[in-house]
Amino acid sequence: MAPARGGDRVARQRLFEVLHPGLRHYLLHMTRDVSRADDLTQETFARALTALPRLREDAAFRGWLFQIGSNLVRDQAARATEVLTDDEATFERADPRADPASRLLREELDAAIRAAVATLPPDQRAVIVLHHFEGLEVTAIAEALSVRVGTVKSRLGRGREALRRRLSPWMES
């Protein structure tokens, strides 16, 4: 992290390469628009790299990056009125070696999960995506979203319950 903080272009490029996919995935789930997610991903990295010398703890970089992205989504949502959908936000690609029926079932399940996550309120959607799809711990999510740990836990609980209700037909089959 020190070389990136010092302006080393190779170190900064490596940070981008490692963290770009997860951040873009998160922003895609939050915006449901490929173009906006790409723009916000670039803007997030630009802001983070500009402010990198002020970051005190290297281990906090990933959570801090998601916090910047979350703030940008929130700011943009306050100005925007339209939310688009996108099929690129899959959770797990169907195995091309699987039989056609299994692939179709996996693709249908992916679509159902995307639709269910998209219906969550933004605060619940953010914690669900960050925790279950990006692998952030509850404390890192709390820092990234500037909320308390208890708030993250309650949003996770409410989001999981909403997803459980919405996806119950899939769980019964």
NUKOL-793761 format. One record per residue: chain; residue in one letter; z, y, x of N, C-alpha, C in turn. Coordinates in steps of 0.05 Angstrom, whole numbers, plus 5000, padded with zeros to 4 digits. Atoms other than C-alpha are relative to their C-alpha. Layout:
chain|resn|n.pz|n.py|n.px|ca.pz|ca.py|ca.px|c.pz|c.py|c.px
A|a|Z|Y|X|Z|Y|X|Z|Y|X
...
% end
This chain:
chain|resn|n.pz|n.py|n.px|ca.pz|ca.py|ca.px|c.pz|c.py|c.px
A|m|5000|4976|5016|5000|5000|5000|5000|5025|5017
A|a|4998|4977|4982|5015|5047|5058|4972|5010|5009
A|p|5027|4990|4992|4942|5049|5082|4986|5014|4977
A|a|5013|4987|5023|4918|5065|5011|5013|5027|4995
A|r|4986|4974|5004|4972|5119|5005|4991|5020|5020
A|g|5009|4982|4979|4947|5148|5070|4971|5008|4998
A|g|5028|4992|5004|4876|5153|5044|4980|4980|5011
A|d|5018|5020|4990|4846|5090|5075|4981|4991|4978
A|r|5020|5006|5021|4781|5080|5035|4998|4970|4995
A|v|5002|5029|5003|4779|5004|5047|5024|4990|4984
A|a|4976|5008|5015|4851|4996|5023|4999|5009|4971
A|r|5002|4990|5027|4838|5039|4962|4979|4983|4985
A|q|5020|5016|5013|4775|4999|4947|5011|4972|4993
A|r|4987|5026|5006|4815|4934|4952|5019|5002|4976
A|l|4983|4996|5024|4867|4961|4903|4983|5001|4975
A|f|5018|4998|5024|4810|4978|4855|4990|4972|4993
A|e|5011|5026|5005|4779|4909|4863|5020|4981|4987
A|v|4980|5018|5010|4844|4873|4850|5010|5007|4972
A|l|4988|4991|5025|4870|4915|4792|4980|5008|4978
A|h|5020|4991|5020|4806|4938|4758|4996|4981|4976
A|p|5005|5018|5023|4793|4875|4716|5023|5000|4979
A|g|4978|5000|5019|4863|4873|4685|5003|5026|4985
A|l|4997|4974|5013|4866|4947|4672|4977|5004|4980
A|r|5023|4997|5018|4796|4947|4641|5004|4983|4975
A|h|4994|5019|5022|4815|4887|4598|5020|5013|4980
A|y|4979|4987|5016|4877|4923|4573|4988|5024|4985
A|l|5012|4976|5013|4839|4988|4559|4979|4992|4979
A|l|5020|5010|5020|4784|4949|4523|5014|4991|4975
A|h|4985|5008|5024|4836|4919|4477|5011|5024|4985
A|m|4988|4977|5013|4867|4986|4464|4979|5018|4987
A|t|5021|4982|5012|4802|5024|4451|4980|4986|4983
A|r|5021|5016|5014|4757|4968|4425|4973|5012|5004
A|d|5026|4988|4995|4699|5005|4457|4995|4998|5030
A|v|5007|5006|4971|4666|4983|4523|4997|5026|5015
A|s|5005|4975|4986|4642|5052|4542|5025|5016|5005
A|r|4975|4985|4997|4709|5086|4529|5019|4986|5019
A|a|4983|5015|4982|4746|5030|4565|4991|5004|5029
A|d|5011|4996|4973|4700|5038|4626|5007|5028|5010
A|d|4994|4972|4993|4709|5114|4626|5030|5003|5005
A|l|4971|4998|4996|4785|5108|4618|5009|4985|5025
A|t|4993|5015|4976|4788|5056|4673|4995|5017|5025
A|q|5007|4982|4978|4752|5103|4721|5019|5024|5002
A|e|4982|4977|5000|4795|5162|4700|5028|4992|5009
A|t|4973|5009|4993|4859|5122|4707|5002|4996|5031
A|f|5000|5004|4971|4841|5101|4778|4998|5026|5015
A|a|5002|4974|4987|4820|5171|4797|5026|5015|5000
A|r|4974|4987|5002|4886|5199|4773|5021|4986|5017
A|a|4980|5015|4984|4927|5144|4805|4996|5004|5030
A|l|5005|4997|4972|4893|5149|4872|5006|5028|5010
A|t|4993|4972|4993|4901|5225|4872|5030|5003|5003
A|a|4971|4997|5000|4975|5218|4858|5014|4979|5016
A|l|4989|5022|4985|4986|5156|4901|5021|5009|5021
A|p|4980|4993|4980|5022|5193|4957|5028|5007|4988
A|r|4974|4994|5013|5077|5212|4907|5014|4975|4989
A|l|4987|5025|5010|5091|5139|4886|5021|4991|5019
A|r|4977|5007|4983|5159|5119|4912|5001|4971|5007
A|e|4997|5029|4996|5158|5044|4903|4973|4986|4998
A|d|5026|5013|5000|5097|5004|4922|4998|4979|4978
A|a|5000|5021|5020|5116|4947|4875|4995|5010|4972
A|a|5003|4988|5027|5113|4995|4816|4972|5008|4995
A|f|5027|4989|5004|5039|5011|4826|4986|4990|4976
A|r|5014|5011|5022|5012|4963|4775|5010|5011|4973
A|g|4989|4989|5024|5059|4985|4720|4994|5030|4997
A|w|5006|4971|5000|5047|5058|4739|4971|5004|4992
A|l|5028|4998|5006|4972|5047|4735|4996|4996|4969
A|f|5002|5005|5029|4979|5018|4664|5012|5023|4984
A|q|4988|4977|5014|5024|5077|4645|4980|5023|4999
A|i|5021|4979|5000|4969|5126|4666|4979|4993|4980
A|g|5020|5009|5020|4918|5085|4626|5010|5003|4972
A|s|4989|4997|5027|4964|5083|4565|5001|5029|4992
A|n|4999|4971|5007|4974|5158|4568|4972|5011|4994
A|l|5028|4991|5005|4899|5169|4572|4990|4990|4973
A|v|5008|5011|5026|4887|5123|4512|5014|5016|4978
A|r|4985|4985|5021|4941|5160|4472|4989|5028|4997
A|d|5012|4973|5001|4912|5228|4491|4973|5000|4986
A|q|5027|5002|5011|4842|5206|4473|5001|4993|4970
A|a|4997|5008|5028|4865|5174|4408|5008|5024|4982
A|a|4992|4976|5015|4896|5239|4387|4976|5018|4993
A|r|5024|4983|5004|4828|5272|4393|4978|4985|4985
A|a|5022|5016|5012|4785|5214|4366|5007|4992|4972
A|t|4996|5009|5028|4775|5191|4295|4987|4973|4995
A|e|5015|5025|5004|4730|5130|4304|5008|4979|5021
A|v|4993|5023|4982|4749|5062|4333|4978|4979|4995
A|l|5021|5019|5001|4693|5014|4348|5010|4973|5008
A|t|4993|5026|4991|4696|4939|4359|4981|4990|5021
A|d|5016|5011|4979|4670|4898|4416|5006|4971|5004
A|d|4996|5028|4996|4660|4824|4426|5005|4992|5029
A|e|4996|5007|4972|4668|4829|4502|5029|4994|5006
A|a|4971|5004|4994|4744|4827|4496|5009|4972|4992
A|t|4991|5028|5005|4752|4752|4497|5024|4994|5016
A|f|4975|5007|4987|4817|4720|4516|4996|4977|5020
A|e|5005|5023|4982|4790|4656|4546|4972|4990|4992
A|r|5027|5009|5006|4717|4637|4550|5000|4970|4994
A|a|5003|5029|5006|4697|4571|4519|4988|4986|5025
A|d|5009|5016|4978|4686|4518|4571|4971|4990|4995
A|p|5028|5008|5005|4610|4509|4578|4996|4970|5001
A|r|5003|5029|4998|4621|4435|4594|5011|4986|4976
A|a|4989|5012|5024|4658|4423|4529|4978|4993|4980
A|d|5020|5007|5020|4622|4391|4471|4995|5024|4981
A|p|5007|4977|5017|4587|4439|4423|5021|5007|4978
A|a|4980|4995|5021|4639|4430|4368|5025|5013|5011
A|s|4976|4988|4987|4697|4446|4416|4994|5029|5008
A|r|5007|4973|4992|4660|4507|4443|5000|5019|4975
A|l|5002|4984|5025|4646|4532|4372|5028|5006|4990
A|l|4973|4996|5010|4719|4523|4352|5014|5020|5018
A|r|4987|4981|4982|4742|4560|4415|4990|5029|4996
A|e|5012|4974|5005|4694|4617|4401|5010|5012|4974
A|e|4989|4990|5026|4718|4622|4329|5029|5008|5003
A|l|4972|4993|4995|4790|4622|4352|5002|5026|5015
A|d|5000|4974|4985|4775|4677|4403|4994|5023|4981
A|a|5007|4979|5019|4743|4718|4347|5023|5006|4982
A|a|4977|4996|5018|4803|4707|4302|5023|5014|5015
A|i|4979|4987|4984|4851|4727|4358|4993|5029|5004
A|r|5009|4972|4996|4810|4790|4374|5005|5016|4974
A|a|4998|4985|5026|4809|4809|4300|5030|5004|4993
A|a|4972|4997|5006|4884|4796|4292|5013|5021|5018
A|v|4988|4981|4981|4903|4835|4355|4990|5029|4992
A|a|5011|4974|5007|4857|4892|4332|5014|5012|4976
A|t|4986|4990|5023|4896|4898|4267|5028|5010|5005
A|l|4973|4991|4994|4962|4910|4301|5001|5030|5004
A|p|4997|4972|4994|4989|4980|4304|4998|5004|5031
A|p|5004|4996|4971|4973|5011|4373|5025|4994|5017
A|d|4977|5005|4983|5045|5007|4398|5005|4970|5003
A|q|4997|5029|4998|5049|4932|4382|4977|4988|5016
A|r|5023|5011|4986|4979|4918|4407|5003|5004|5030
A|a|4997|4995|4971|4995|4951|4474|5019|4980|5013
A|v|4981|5018|4987|5057|4908|4488|4990|4971|4999
A|i|5011|5027|5001|5023|4844|4464|4979|4996|5022
A|v|5021|5003|4980|4963|4855|4509|5011|5001|5028
A|l|4988|4997|4973|5004|4878|4569|5016|4975|5007
A|h|4982|5022|4994|5053|4820|4563|4984|4973|5001
A|h|5012|5026|5003|5011|4761|4540|4973|4997|5015
A|f|5027|5003|4988|4942|4777|4569|4999|5012|5028
A|e|5000|4988|4973|4958|4820|4630|5024|4990|5017
A|g|4978|5012|4985|5022|4784|4649|5022|5018|5010
A|l|4978|4982|4992|5068|4844|4656|5026|4992|4988
A|e|4973|5006|5009|5142|4833|4650|5009|5023|4981
A|v|4990|4981|5019|5181|4869|4595|5008|5026|5013
A|t|4991|4975|4986|5212|4918|4644|4977|5017|5010
A|a|5024|4986|4991|5144|4936|4673|4986|5013|4977
A|i|5013|4989|5023|5116|4947|4604|5016|5025|4990
A|a|4983|4978|5008|5175|4992|4587|4995|5025|5017
A|e|5006|4978|4981|5161|5034|4649|4972|5011|4995
A|a|5028|4992|5004|5086|5035|4636|4997|5017|4975
A|l|5003|4986|5026|5095|5059|4564|5021|5021|4996
A|s|4979|4980|5002|5155|5103|4577|5018|4996|4976
A|v|4982|5007|5022|5199|5067|4527|5022|4982|5011
A|r|4978|5017|4991|5263|5027|4531|4992|4971|4998
A|v|5005|5029|5000|5264|4952|4544|5004|4989|4972
A|g|4995|5009|5027|5294|4941|4475|4977|5006|4981
A|t|5023|4992|5017|5235|4978|4444|4977|4981|5005
A|v|5021|5019|4994|5186|4933|4481|5005|4973|4987
A|k|4993|5026|5012|5223|4871|4458|4996|5000|4970
A|s|5003|5000|5029|5224|4893|4386|4970|5002|4992
A|r|5029|4998|5005|5149|4912|4388|4987|4973|5005
A|l|5011|5027|4995|5134|4844|4419|5007|4981|4977
A|g|4992|5017|5022|5174|4810|4364|4984|5005|4975
A|r|5015|4993|5024|5140|4848|4308|4971|4993|5003
A|g|5028|5007|4995|5072|4839|4340|4995|4970|4998
A|r|5003|5030|5001|5082|4764|4349|5001|4990|4972
A|e|4997|5008|5028|5105|4757|4277|4975|5007|4984
A|a|5024|4992|5014|5045|4795|4251|4976|4982|5008
A|l|5022|5018|4991|4998|4752|4294|5005|4972|4989
A|r|4994|5026|5011|5034|4689|4271|4991|4998|4971
A|r|5009|5000|5028|5022|4708|4198|4970|5000|4998
A|r|5029|4997|5002|4950|4728|4210|4985|4975|5010
A|l|5014|5023|4989|4933|4667|4251|5011|4973|4990
A|s|4988|5025|5011|4973|4616|4210|4979|4979|4992
A|p|5019|5021|5007|4910|4582|4183|4990|4985|5025
A|w|5008|5014|4975|4891|4566|4256|5021|4981|5010
A|m|4978|5017|4990|4959|4538|4271|5004|4975|4983
A|e|4996|5023|5018|4958|4491|4211|4978|4979|5005
A|s|5022|5020|4996|4891|4459|4231|5001|4986|5026
% end
